[in-house]
């Protein structure tokens, strides 16, 4: 059996090198002949993942932050021979790992590779790109996309919250239209979230109803609100009851088209994506993943 191991040496405050040898030893102990690929620039992980499909490896393992894992998903998405996939999270937020139950501690995630539980998982398509967790649209999303790598590394989720607070204060209103399976929504929302999983921004109960393979886009429309309303919503995020807030509208759909009066860049899995209009669809149970067994 063959396995490809893709790792980003600059991820997790450069912790990837520390865990490389242990990871390879575990893979070899499982009977794999290991092909090691080290990324050095943007899109390397996408290229390597596509190569893994072409070479028909049995297992693809990635180690890195959210951006690295997103690149791997993009390399796998369109290929006919997609191998079993898993990853060791070294990112700031690691929402996909949280949703799948992959341990956030690298040592435990490496040890979990010895488990044999597999799960078919949804991914999303936005234009000609793919994502595994979240698309955010609005002034907050545009600001978060501008958060530097240094800020993310030093401050974690706090960096996202700080940029979000700045957007709330500016409170710019932009007319938006959302076309979904049930009809059309129009208004001036502060933020639109299109989620595949329950965990967003490190908050594991934000989209409480979402499952990694339910075949749905979970669309949360956060309406224009002041700081008091945002504080109220924040409390409900922690409780897992955000969908009950009067300032939030929730829609489930397999496809969504988001249009805006002025072009807005979106945030895709934590990084800047394309600008509106955005055509998003679900690809149900598209990846076969190795995940830890549930207790």
C-alpha positions in Angstrom: 0.0 0.0 0.0 1.1 3.5 -0.7 0.5 6.7 1.2 1.3 10.3 0.3 2.2 12.6 3.2 1.9 16.3 2.4 3.1 18.7 5.0 3.6 22.5 5.3 6.8 23.2 7.3 5.7 26.7 8.2 2.3 25.7 9.7 1.5 25.8 13.4 4.4 28.1 14.4 6.7 25.8 12.3 5.7 22.7 14.4 5.3 20.5 11.3 9.0 19.5 11.2 8.7 18.4 14.8 5.9 15.9 14.1 7.1 14.8 10.6 9.2 11.8 11.7 6.6 10.5 14.2 3.9 10.7 11.5 6.0 8.8 8.9 6.8 6.1 11.5 3.1 5.6 12.3 2.2 5.4 8.6 5.0 2.8 8.0 3.8 0.9 11.0 0.4 0.7 9.4 2.1 -1.0 6.3 2.3 2.0 4.0 5.1 2.9 1.7 5.3 6.6 2.3 5.8 9.3 -0.3 6.7 12.6 1.4 5.8 16.0 -0.1 6.9 19.3 1.5 5.1 22.4 0.4 7.1 25.6 -0.2 4.7 27.9 -2.0 1.0 28.5 -2.5 -1.0 25.8 -4.3 1.8 23.1 -3.8 -0.6 21.1 -1.7 -3.2 21.2 -4.5 -0.7 20.0 -7.0 0.5 17.2 -4.7 -3.0 16.0 -4.0 -3.8 15.8 -7.7 -0.6 13.9 -8.2 -1.7 11.4 -5.4 -4.9 10.7 -7.3 -3.1 10.2 -10.6 -0.7 7.8 -8.9 -3.6 6.0 -7.3 -2.2 6.1 -3.8 -4.3 4.4 -1.1 -4.1 7.0 1.5 -3.4 10.8 1.5 -2.4 12.5 4.7 -1.9 16.2 5.1 -0.4 18.2 7.9 -0.8 21.9 8.1 -3.2 24.8 8.8 -6.6 25.5 7.4 -5.1 26.9 4.2 -3.1 23.8 3.5 -6.1 21.5 4.1 -8.2 23.6 1.8 -5.6 23.3 -0.9 -5.6 19.5 -0.6 -9.4 19.4 -0.8 -9.1 21.5 -4.0 -6.6 19.0 -5.4 -8.8 16.0 -4.7 -12.3 17.4 -5.6 -12.3 16.9 -9.4 -10.3 13.7 -9.6 -11.9 10.4 -10.4 -9.6 8.3 -8.2 -9.7 10.0 -4.8 -7.8 8.2 -2.1 -8.8 7.8 1.5 -7.9 11.2 3.1 -7.2 12.5 6.6 -5.1 15.3 8.1 -3.2 16.5 11.2 -4.4 20.0 12.1 -1.8 22.7 12.8 -4.0 25.7 12.1 -5.3 28.6 14.1 -9.0 27.6 14.3 -9.2 24.1 12.8 -13.0 24.0 12.2 -12.9 21.0 9.9 -11.0 19.0 12.4 -13.4 20.0 15.2 -16.4 19.0 13.1 -14.8 15.6 12.3 -13.6 14.9 15.8 -10.0 14.9 14.8 -7.9 15.8 17.9 -6.5 19.4 17.9 -3.4 18.2 19.6 -1.0 16.9 16.9 0.3 14.0 19.0 -3.2 12.7 19.6 -4.2 13.3 15.9 -1.2 11.2 14.8 -2.1 8.4 17.2 -5.7 8.5 15.9 -4.4 7.4 12.5 -4.3 3.9 13.9 -8.1 3.9 14.1 -9.9 2.5 11.0 -13.2 4.4 11.1 -14.1 6.0 7.7 -16.8 8.6 6.9 -18.1 10.1 3.7 -18.0 13.9 3.9 -19.6 16.7 2.0 -17.6 19.5 0.4 -18.8 22.8 -1.2 -18.1 24.3 -4.6 -17.9 28.0 -5.1 -17.3 28.9 -8.7 -14.3 26.7 -9.8 -13.0 26.4 -6.2 -13.9 24.0 -3.4 -14.2 24.4 0.4 -14.8 22.1 3.3 -16.2 24.4 6.0 -17.4 28.0 5.5 -18.0 30.8 3.1 -18.7 34.2 4.7 -19.9 37.3 2.8 -20.2 40.9 4.1 -18.1 43.6 5.6 -16.9 41.4 8.5 -15.8 38.7 6.0 -13.9 41.3 3.9 -12.1 42.5 7.0 -11.3 39.0 8.3 -9.8 38.2 4.9 -7.3 41.1 5.5 -6.2 39.5 8.8 -2.5 38.8 8.4 -0.9 35.4 8.9 1.1 37.0 11.7 -2.1 38.1 13.5 -3.7 34.7 13.1 -0.6 32.9 14.5 -0.1 35.2 17.5 -3.7 35.9 18.4 -5.7 32.9 17.2 -9.5 33.4 17.0 -9.1 36.8 18.8 -7.7 38.3 15.5 -10.9 37.4 13.7 -13.0 38.9 16.5 -11.1 42.2 16.5 -11.5 42.6 12.7 -15.2 41.7 13.1 -15.7 44.3 15.8 -14.3 47.0 13.5 -16.8 46.0 10.8 -19.7 46.2 13.2 -18.7 49.7 14.2 -18.5 50.9 10.5 -22.0 49.4 9.9 -22.0 49.9 6.1 -25.2 48.7 4.5 -25.1 46.9 1.2 -28.2 45.5 -0.6 -27.9 41.8 -1.2 -30.0 39.1 -2.9 -29.9 35.4 -1.9 -31.4 32.9 -4.3 -31.9 29.5 -2.8 -33.9 26.3 -3.2 -37.0 27.8 -1.5 -37.0 31.2 -3.1 -35.3 34.6 -2.9 -34.3 36.7 0.1 -33.5 40.4 -0.2 -32.1 42.8 2.4 -29.0 44.5 3.8 -27.4 41.9 6.0 -24.3 42.5 8.1 -23.0 39.0 7.4 -24.0 35.9 5.5 -22.5 32.5 6.5 -22.8 29.5 4.2 -21.6 26.6 6.4 -21.1 22.9 5.9 -20.2 22.0 9.5 -21.2 23.0 13.0 -17.9 24.7 13.9 -17.3 28.2 12.6 -14.4 30.4 13.8 -13.7 27.9 16.6 -17.2 28.1 17.9 -18.4 24.4 17.8 -22.1 25.2 18.3 -22.5 28.1 16.0 -24.3 26.1 13.3 -25.7 23.5 15.7 -27.8 21.6 13.1 -25.1 21.0 10.6 -23.6 17.6 10.0 -20.5 16.9 7.8 -22.6 14.7 5.5 -26.1 16.0 5.6 -26.1 17.2 2.0 -27.1 20.8 3.0 -25.7 24.3 2.8 -26.6 26.0 6.1 -27.2 29.7 5.4 -27.2 32.1 8.3 -28.2 35.7 7.5 -27.1 38.0 10.2 -29.2 41.2 9.9 -27.9 44.7 10.5 -27.5 45.2 14.3 -25.8 47.4 16.9 -23.2 46.3 19.4 -25.9 45.4 22.0 -27.5 43.0 19.5 -24.1 41.5 18.6 -23.4 40.9 22.3 -26.8 39.1 22.6 -26.0 37.0 19.5 -22.5 36.2 20.9 -24.1 34.7 24.0 -26.4 32.6 21.8 -23.4 31.4 19.8 -21.9 30.0 23.0 -25.1 28.3 23.9 -25.7 26.9 20.4 -29.0 28.8 19.9 -28.0 31.5 17.4 -30.7 30.3 15.0 -33.3 31.4 17.6 -32.2 35.0 17.6 -34.6 37.5 16.0 -31.7 39.1 14.2 -30.8 35.9 12.4 -32.6 34.1 9.5 -31.6 30.5 8.7 -32.1 28.8 5.3 -31.1 25.3 4.2 -30.4 24.7 0.5 -28.4 22.6 -1.9 -27.5 25.7 -4.0 -27.3 29.4 -3.4 -26.5 32.4 -5.5 -25.4 35.5 -3.6 -25.5 38.9 -5.3 -24.7 42.4 -3.9 -25.2 46.0 -5.0 -21.5 46.6 -4.6 -18.9 43.9 -5.2 -17.9 42.2 -2.0 -15.1 39.8 -1.5 -15.9 36.6 0.5 -13.9 34.7 3.0 -13.5 31.0 2.2 -12.3 28.6 4.9 -10.5 31.6 6.5 -8.8 33.1 3.4 -9.9 35.6 0.8 -12.1 34.2 -2.0 -13.8 35.7 -5.1 -16.1 38.7 -5.0 -19.8 38.6 -5.6 -21.8 37.3 -7.4 -21.1 33.9 -5.8 -22.6 30.6 -7.0 -22.3 28.0 -4.3 -23.4 24.3 -4.3 -23.0 21.2 -2.1 -21.2 18.1 -3.3 -22.7 15.4 -1.0 -20.5 12.7 0.5 -17.7 13.6 -1.9 -14.6 12.6 0.1 -13.9 9.4 2.0 -12.1 10.3 5.2 -10.3 8.5 8.0 -11.6 9.9 11.3 -11.3 8.8 14.9 -13.9 6.3 16.2 -16.5 7.8 18.4 -16.5 6.8 22.0 
